[in-house]
Amino acid sequence: MREDILGAAHALAAEGLVTAFGHVSVRHEEQDSFLITPPKPLGSLKPDDDLLEVSLERDELPEGVPGEAWVHWAVYNGRPDVGGICRAQPPISTAITSARVSIRPLHGQGAFLGEEVPVYDDARLIRDREAGEALAERLGGAGGIIMRGNGAVAVGRNIGAAVARMWVLEVSAEINRTAAIVGTSQVLSQEEFSYWESVSEEILERIWSYLKASK
């Protein structure tokens, strides 16, 4: 778990998806808890840095845990299929949703995020349980969500899939931005969308391998 978390942190930093802020976590099935990175730049994490454990049964955060761990707490409690979460600041995704441009699946991998990336329409930091639960409810069953004016959250069955989805989110945002400028966007048909959904885990694993190798 430690190796995966460190790999995720460094991959996000290498891709420019996090700077001074951001965090990643992994569900700890046996302990009914999750491990999350400390409040420091992800690119600076070292193998001996402490990871912080948060119980999914308690309704308070341990001392020293970043306040936005409530996002992770609420998503893990609401989505038993999620084993990894990453919180980042993808610049294009953040910009175009602030301009009310939706991120929809215009290319195959865009389907990994859902039929349209939901937006949590509150630019304030999430620092309490209620806000975390509101974001988790807005996320629903999607693979990621934009926090208007405040970055994004991506989820996956493991942390590698979550990081891969965050990368896909930013690629998809760039494609949507370009399409909105040059012409009429053509969204994947339902048949195409279903096909790409069916191969999502295979492709996400391939993307994760690429991101780990390039960091």
Secondary structure as a PSIPRED ss2 file (coil, helix, strand):
# PSIPRED VFORMAT (PSIPRED V4.0)

   1 M C   1.000  0.000  0.000
   2 R H   0.000  1.000  0.000
   3 E H   0.000  1.000  0.000
   4 D H   0.000  1.000  0.000
   5 I H   0.000  1.000  0.000
   6 L H   0.000  1.000  0.000
   7 G H   0.000  1.000  0.000
   8 A H   0.000  1.000  0.000
   9 A H   0.000  1.000  0.000
  10 H H   0.000  1.000  0.000
  11 A H   0.000  1.000  0.000
  12 L H   0.000  1.000  0.000
  13 A H   0.000  1.000  0.000
  14 A H   0.000  1.000  0.000
  15 E C   1.000  0.000  0.000
  16 G C   1.000  0.000  0.000
  17 L C   1.000  0.000  0.000
  18 V C   1.000  0.000  0.000
  19 T C   1.000  0.000  0.000
  20 A C   1.000  0.000  0.000
  21 F C   1.000  0.000  0.000
  22 G C   1.000  0.000  0.000
  23 H E   0.000  0.000  1.000
  24 V E   0.000  0.000  1.000
  25 S E   0.000  0.000  1.000
  26 V E   0.000  0.000  1.000
  27 R E   0.000  0.000  1.000
  28 H E   0.000  0.000  1.000
  29 E H   0.000  1.000  0.000
  30 E H   0.000  1.000  0.000
  31 Q H   0.000  1.000  0.000
  32 D C   1.000  0.000  0.000
  33 S E   0.000  0.000  1.000
  34 F E   0.000  0.000  1.000
  35 L E   0.000  0.000  1.000
  36 I E   0.000  0.000  1.000
  37 T C   1.000  0.000  0.000
  38 P C   1.000  0.000  0.000
  39 P C   1.000  0.000  0.000
  40 K C   1.000  0.000  0.000
  41 P C   1.000  0.000  0.000
  42 L H   0.000  1.000  0.000
  43 G H   0.000  1.000  0.000
  44 S H   0.000  1.000  0.000
  45 L C   1.000  0.000  0.000
  46 K C   1.000  0.000  0.000
  47 P C   1.000  0.000  0.000
  48 D C   1.000  0.000  0.000
  49 D C   1.000  0.000  0.000
  50 D C   1.000  0.000  0.000
  51 L C   1.000  0.000  0.000
  52 L E   0.000  0.000  1.000
  53 E E   0.000  0.000  1.000
  54 V E   0.000  0.000  1.000
  55 S E   0.000  0.000  1.000
  56 L C   1.000  0.000  0.000
  57 E C   1.000  0.000  0.000
  58 R C   1.000  0.000  0.000
  59 D C   1.000  0.000  0.000
  60 E C   1.000  0.000  0.000
  61 L C   1.000  0.000  0.000
  62 P C   1.000  0.000  0.000
  63 E C   1.000  0.000  0.000
  64 G C   1.000  0.000  0.000
  65 V C   1.000  0.000  0.000
  66 P C   1.000  0.000  0.000
  67 G C   1.000  0.000  0.000
  68 E C   1.000  0.000  0.000
  69 A H   0.000  1.000  0.000
  70 W H   0.000  1.000  0.000
  71 V H   0.000  1.000  0.000
  72 H H   0.000  1.000  0.000
  73 W H   0.000  1.000  0.000
  74 A H   0.000  1.000  0.000
  75 V H   0.000  1.000  0.000
  76 Y H   0.000  1.000  0.000
  77 N H   0.000  1.000  0.000
  78 G H   0.000  1.000  0.000
  79 R C   1.000  0.000  0.000
  80 P C   1.000  0.000  0.000
  81 D C   1.000  0.000  0.000
  82 V C   1.000  0.000  0.000
  83 G C   1.000  0.000  0.000
  84 G E   0.000  0.000  1.000
  85 I E   0.000  0.000  1.000
  86 C E   0.000  0.000  1.000
  87 R E   0.000  0.000  1.000
  88 A E   0.000  0.000  1.000
  89 Q C   1.000  0.000  0.000
  90 P C   1.000  0.000  0.000
  91 P H   0.000  1.000  0.000
  92 I H   0.000  1.000  0.000
  93 S H   0.000  1.000  0.000
  94 T H   0.000  1.000  0.000
  95 A H   0.000  1.000  0.000
  96 I H   0.000  1.000  0.000
  97 T H   0.000  1.000  0.000
  98 S H   0.000  1.000  0.000
  99 A C   1.000  0.000  0.000
 100 R C   1.000  0.000  0.000
 101 V C   1.000  0.000  0.000
 102 S C   1.000  0.000  0.000
 103 I C   1.000  0.000  0.000
 104 R C   1.000  0.000  0.000
 105 P C   1.000  0.000  0.000
 106 L C   1.000  0.000  0.000
 107 H C   1.000  0.000  0.000
 108 G H   0.000  1.000  0.000
 109 Q H   0.000  1.000  0.000
 110 G H   0.000  1.000  0.000
 111 A H   0.000  1.000  0.000
 112 F H   0.000  1.000  0.000
 113 L H   0.000  1.000  0.000
 114 G C   1.000  0.000  0.000
 115 E C   1.000  0.000  0.000
 116 E C   1.000  0.000  0.000
 117 V C   1.000  0.000  0.000
 118 P C   1.000  0.000  0.000
 119 V E   0.000  0.000  1.000
 120 Y E   0.000  0.000  1.000
 121 D C   1.000  0.000  0.000
 122 D C   1.000  0.000  0.000
 123 A C   1.000  0.000  0.000
 124 R C   1.000  0.000  0.000
 125 L C   1.000  0.000  0.000
 126 I C   1.000  0.000  0.000
 127 R C   1.000  0.000  0.000
 128 D C   1.000  0.000  0.000
 129 R H   0.000  1.000  0.000
 130 E H   0.000  1.000  0.000
 131 A H   0.000  1.000  0.000
 132 G H   0.000  1.000  0.000
 133 E H   0.000  1.000  0.000
 134 A H   0.000  1.000  0.000
 135 L H   0.000  1.000  0.000
 136 A H   0.000  1.000  0.000
 137 E H   0.000  1.000  0.000
 138 R H   0.000  1.000  0.000
 139 L H   0.000  1.000  0.000
 140 G C   1.000  0.000  0.000
 141 G C   1.000  0.000  0.000
 142 A C   1.000  0.000  0.000
 143 G C   1.000  0.000  0.000
 144 G E   0.000  0.000  1.000
 145 I E   0.000  0.000  1.000
 146 I E   0.000  0.000  1.000
 147 M E   0.000  0.000  1.000
 148 R C   1.000  0.000  0.000
 149 G C   1.000  0.000  0.000
 150 N C   1.000  0.000  0.000
 151 G C   1.000  0.000  0.000
 152 A E   0.000  0.000  1.000
 153 V E   0.000  0.000  1.000
 154 A E   0.000  0.000  1.000
 155 V E   0.000  0.000  1.000
 156 G E   0.000  0.000  1.000
 157 R C   1.000  0.000  0.000
 158 N C   1.000  0.000  0.000
 159 I H   0.000  1.000  0.000
 160 G H   0.000  1.000  0.000
 161 A H   0.000  1.000  0.000
 162 A H   0.000  1.000  0.000
 163 V H   0.000  1.000  0.000
 164 A H   0.000  1.000  0.000
 165 R H   0.000  1.000  0.000
 166 M H   0.000  1.000  0.000
 167 W H   0.000  1.000  0.000
 168 V H   0.000  1.000  0.000
 169 L H   0.000  1.000  0.000
 170 E H   0.000  1.000  0.000
 171 V H   0.000  1.000  0.000
 172 S H   0.000  1.000  0.000
 173 A H   0.000  1.000  0.000
 174 E H   0.000  1.000  0.000
 175 I H   0.000  1.000  0.000
 176 N H   0.000  1.000  0.000
 177 R H   0.000  1.000  0.000
 178 T H   0.000  1.000  0.000
 179 A H   0.000  1.000  0.000
 180 A H   0.000  1.000  0.000
 181 I H   0.000  1.000  0.000
 182 V H   0.000  1.000  0.000
 183 G C   1.000  0.000  0.000
 184 T C   1.000  0.000  0.000
 185 S C   1.000  0.000  0.000
 186 Q C   1.000  0.000  0.000
 187 V C   1.000  0.000  0.000
 188 L C   1.000  0.000  0.000
 189 S C   1.000  0.000  0.000
 190 Q H   0.000  1.000  0.000
 191 E H   0.000  1.000  0.000
 192 E H   0.000  1.000  0.000
 193 F H   0.000  1.000  0.000
 194 S H   0.000  1.000  0.000
 195 Y H   0.000  1.000  0.000
 196 W H   0.000  1.000  0.000
 197 E H   0.000  1.000  0.000
 198 S H   0.000  1.000  0.000
 199 V C   1.000  0.000  0.000
 200 S H   0.000  1.000  0.000
 201 E H   0.000  1.000  0.000
 202 E H   0.000  1.000  0.000
 203 I H   0.000  1.000  0.000
 204 L H   0.000  1.000  0.000
 205 E H   0.000  1.000  0.000
 206 R H   0.000  1.000  0.000
 207 I H   0.000  1.000  0.000
 208 W H   0.000  1.000  0.000
 209 S H   0.000  1.000  0.000
 210 Y H   0.000  1.000  0.000
 211 L H   0.000  1.000  0.000
 212 K H   0.000  1.000  0.000
 213 A H   0.000  1.000  0.000
 214 S H   0.000  1.000  0.000
 215 K C   1.000  0.000  0.000
